[in-house]
Amino acid sequence: MPKQKSLQRRHIEALVAVGESRSVHRAARELGVPQPVLSRLLAEAEALIGARLFERSSHGSVPTAQGRLVLPRARFALRTMERLNDLTAGDAPPIRLGCIPRAMHTLLPHLLERVYPDGALASTDKAGTQDAAMRFEVREGNSVALFNALAAGELEFAILRGSVQDTSDEWVVERLFDERTVIYCAADHPGIPEGQVSLSRLAALGWTLPERGTTSRGAFDAFWSENGLPPIKPLMETRSFEANLALVAASRLVSIAPESIVRRHVGFGVLRIVKVRRALPINPVMLAFHRMSLEDPLLSRFHRYLVEAARMR
């Protein structure tokens, strides 16, 4: 019986190029091959997979439902091939990490210590073995956007807030650590006593909050509603914790942020955590990645560094 053919790297490159450019013509130009050659590779890939992966029209090539399932795996496979090819040359592509803002403050410093000990260009494990050209780059964003980027093959790992609603079994979602969100104000805020304060009293004050659409804002609004209070209409909405920390320290506004971040500023004497009768819920911070990632030695070690960094925070 003749051996069944399988996808080759050229097929995977063709799929990824067409998926990213949404055009066979543009993909052929980017790959530097004639368009008929790319069309043939695409047809071979579809025949080997046994499904139509793109709908072609005069407006371009749009992935089908099957194509949307295949493309993230194709991107992952291509990135793995690139790392394998470049590993011996010491020039492997960087590992792409997505991270929510709260973990940028609490986890990333410890990750840097693990990956770049003493500012080295390559990491060294406890046994003294050096990781050839382990580098990583970070994309900051909200949980939904980061998981979408992970699913699209644009990231190898994503640090997210809360659970991820995904029914497929190709993603692993692990709990890294728990983080509590707190309400805080300026250290000398005259309208907020040092003792316990009711939420209804806080509702009458001026607020600055994370913008709508962020996981932090959604969780806060849900908490407020669960306590039977009308939604907060903030005087300001921002995209970063840093902006709110600065605004609250210099005004009579109130805001929310991860407890570990606020406590640093409490230590400087500029902020104060508001004691409320019902605390905001503890939120898990999760790590999501493709199930095949741990088959890659470099990604497996980076995963270990992430877990260790979470324990050190």
C-alpha positions in Angstrom: 0.0 0.0 0.0 1.5 3.4 -1.0 2.4 5.7 1.9 -0.2 8.4 2.4 1.2 11.9 1.7 1.3 14.4 4.5 1.5 18.2 4.7 5.0 19.7 4.0 6.4 22.9 5.3 5.7 24.6 1.9 2.0 23.7 2.3 1.9 25.2 5.9 3.6 28.3 4.7 1.1 28.7 2.0 -1.8 28.3 4.3 -0.5 30.8 6.9 0.4 33.4 4.2 -3.0 33.2 2.6 -4.7 33.3 6.0 -2.8 36.4 7.1 -3.1 38.3 3.8 -6.6 37.1 2.9 -5.4 37.1 -0.7 -3.6 34.5 -2.8 -2.1 37.2 -5.0 -0.7 39.1 -2.0 0.5 35.9 -0.3 2.3 34.8 -3.4 4.1 38.2 -3.6 5.1 38.0 0.1 6.4 34.5 -0.3 8.2 35.4 -3.5 6.6 32.6 -5.6 4.4 32.8 -8.7 0.7 32.8 -8.0 -0.1 29.6 -9.9 2.5 27.8 -7.6 0.8 29.1 -4.5 -2.6 28.2 -5.8 -1.3 24.6 -6.4 0.1 24.4 -2.9 -3.1 25.6 -1.4 -5.1 23.0 -3.5 -2.7 20.2 -2.4 -3.1 21.3 1.3 -6.9 21.2 1.0 -6.8 17.8 -0.6 -4.5 16.4 2.0 -6.7 17.8 4.8 -9.8 16.8 3.0 -11.7 20.1 3.4 -12.0 23.4 1.7 -10.1 25.9 3.8 -10.8 29.2 2.0 -13.7 30.7 0.1 -12.2 32.5 -2.9 -13.8 35.5 -4.6 -12.9 38.7 -6.4 -12.7 40.3 -2.9 -10.1 37.8 -1.6 -9.8 34.5 0.3 -11.7 34.2 3.5 -11.2 31.2 5.8 -14.0 28.7 6.0 -15.2 27.2 9.3 -12.7 24.4 8.8 -10.0 26.9 7.8 -10.5 28.8 11.1 -9.8 25.6 13.0 -6.7 24.7 10.9 -5.0 28.1 10.7 -4.0 28.5 14.4 -2.5 25.0 14.3 -0.6 25.8 11.1 0.8 29.0 12.6 1.9 27.1 15.7 3.6 24.4 13.6 5.3 27.0 11.4 6.7 28.9 14.5 7.9 25.6 15.9 9.8 24.8 12.7 11.3 28.3 12.8 12.6 27.8 16.3 14.0 24.4 15.5 15.8 25.7 12.4 17.2 28.7 14.2 18.1 27.1 17.5 21.6 26.0 16.5 22.3 29.4 15.1 21.3 31.1 18.3 18.7 33.2 16.6 15.4 31.6 17.5 12.4 33.9 17.1 11.2 35.4 20.4 8.5 33.7 22.4 5.4 35.9 22.3 3.6 36.4 25.6 0.4 38.3 26.1 -0.2 39.8 29.5 -2.9 41.7 31.3 -1.8 44.9 33.0 -2.1 43.6 36.6 0.4 40.8 35.9 2.8 43.2 34.2 3.4 44.7 37.7 3.4 41.6 39.8 4.6 38.7 37.7 6.8 40.1 34.9 9.7 41.3 37.1 10.1 37.8 38.5 9.9 36.3 35.0 12.7 38.6 33.9 14.8 37.4 36.7 14.4 33.8 35.6 14.8 34.4 31.9 17.6 37.0 32.0 19.5 36.3 35.3 22.0 39.1 36.0 21.0 40.8 32.8 22.4 37.9 30.7 21.4 37.6 27.0 20.4 33.9 27.6 18.8 32.3 30.6 20.5 29.8 32.9 18.7 27.1 34.8 19.6 25.9 38.3 21.8 23.2 36.8 23.8 25.8 35.0 22.5 24.9 31.6 22.0 27.9 29.3 18.9 28.4 27.1 20.2 29.1 23.6 18.8 32.5 22.6 15.7 32.4 24.8 14.1 35.8 24.2 10.5 36.9 24.7 8.3 39.8 23.8 5.2 41.0 25.5 1.9 42.3 24.3 -0.2 44.0 26.9 -4.0 43.9 26.6 -7.3 42.8 28.1 -8.1 39.1 28.5 -10.5 38.8 25.6 -8.2 40.4 23.1 -5.2 38.3 24.3 -7.0 35.0 24.1 -8.2 35.9 20.6 -4.6 36.6 19.7 -3.5 33.3 21.2 -6.2 31.4 19.2 -5.1 33.2 16.0 -1.6 32.0 16.5 -0.2 35.4 17.3 1.0 34.4 20.8 2.5 31.4 22.4 1.2 32.1 25.9 -1.4 34.5 27.4 -1.8 35.6 31.0 -5.5 36.3 31.5 -7.9 37.3 34.2 -10.6 34.7 35.1 -11.5 31.6 33.1 -11.6 31.4 29.3 -14.8 30.2 27.6 -13.5 27.9 25.0 -15.0 24.5 24.2 -12.1 23.0 22.3 -9.5 20.7 23.9 -6.5 22.2 22.2 -6.0 24.9 24.8 -4.7 24.5 28.3 -5.8 27.0 30.9 -3.9 26.9 34.2 -4.4 28.9 37.4 -1.2 30.9 38.1 -2.3 32.9 41.2 -5.2 34.6 42.9 -5.5 38.4 43.1 -7.9 40.6 45.0 -9.1 43.9 43.7 -9.5 46.7 46.2 -11.1 50.1 46.4 -8.6 52.9 47.2 -8.4 56.6 47.8 -5.9 59.3 48.6 -4.3 58.8 52.0 -5.8 62.1 53.3 -9.2 61.8 51.7 -11.5 63.7 54.0 -14.7 62.0 53.0 -13.7 58.4 53.7 -13.1 57.3 57.3 -10.4 55.0 58.4 -12.9 52.4 59.6 -15.4 50.3 57.6 -17.4 52.2 54.9 -20.6 51.1 53.3 -20.7 50.7 49.5 -23.7 53.0 49.3 -21.6 55.8 50.9 -18.8 55.2 48.3 -21.3 55.3 45.5 -22.0 59.0 46.1 -18.3 59.9 45.6 -16.4 60.7 42.4 -14.8 57.7 40.6 -12.2 57.0 38.0 -12.5 53.5 36.6 -11.0 51.2 34.0 -12.8 51.7 30.7 -15.8 49.6 29.7 -15.0 46.4 28.0 -12.1 45.4 30.3 -12.4 42.4 32.5 -11.7 44.5 35.6 -14.5 46.9 34.8 -16.9 44.1 34.0 -16.2 42.3 37.3 -16.5 45.5 39.3 -19.9 46.5 37.6 -21.2 42.9 38.3 -20.1 43.2 42.0 -21.8 46.5 42.4 -25.0 45.2 40.8 -25.0 42.1 43.1 -25.0 44.4 46.0 -28.2 46.1 44.8 -26.5 49.4 43.9 -27.0 51.4 40.7 -24.1 51.4 38.3 -21.3 53.8 39.0 -21.0 56.6 36.5 -17.4 57.5 36.7 -16.1 61.0 36.2 -13.2 59.5 34.2 -12.4 56.2 32.5 -8.8 55.2 31.7 -6.9 52.4 30.0 -4.3 51.8 32.7 -4.0 51.3 36.5 -1.1 53.8 36.5 -3.3 56.6 35.3 -5.9 56.0 38.0 -3.3 55.6 40.7 -1.9 59.0 39.8 -5.3 60.7 39.6 -6.5 59.3 42.9 -3.3 60.3 44.7 -3.8 63.9 43.6 -7.5 64.3 44.0 -10.6 63.2 45.9 -11.5 60.5 43.4 -11.9 56.8 44.2 -10.8 53.8 42.1 -10.0 50.1 42.0 -6.8 48.2 41.4 -5.1 44.9 42.3 -4.3 44.9 46.0 -0.6 44.1 45.5 -0.2 47.2 43.3 -2.1 49.5 45.6 -0.1 48.3 48.7 3.1 49.6 47.2 1.7 53.1 47.0 0.2 52.7 50.5 3.8 52.2 51.7 4.8 55.5 50.1 2.0 57.2 52.1 0.1 58.5 49.2 -2.8 56.0 49.0 -5.1 54.2 51.4 -7.1 51.0 50.9 -10.8 51.6 51.7 -12.2 49.1 54.2 -15.6 48.0 52.9 -18.1 45.7 54.6 -18.1 43.4 51.7 -14.8 42.9 49.9 -14.6 42.5 46.2 -14.2 38.9 45.1 -10.8 37.2 44.6 -10.0 36.8 41.0 -7.8 34.0 39.5 -5.1 34.9 37.1 -4.7 32.2 34.4 -2.1 31.1 31.9 -3.4 29.8 28.5 -1.4 28.1 25.8 -1.7 25.5 23.1 -1.7 21.9 24.3 1.2 21.2 21.9 3.4 23.9 23.4 5.0 21.7 26.0 6.3 19.4 23.3 8.6 22.2 22.3 11.6 22.2 24.8 12.1 26.0 24.7 8.4 26.7 25.3 8.3 24.0 28.0 11.1 25.7 29.9 9.5 29.1 29.4 6.3 27.7 30.9 8.3 26.5 33.9 9.7 30.0 34.3 6.2 31.5 34.2 5.0 29.1 36.9 8.0 29.8 39.1 7.6 33.5 38.7 4.0 33.2 39.8 5.1 31.5 43.0 7.7 34.2 43.7 5.3 37.2 43.4 
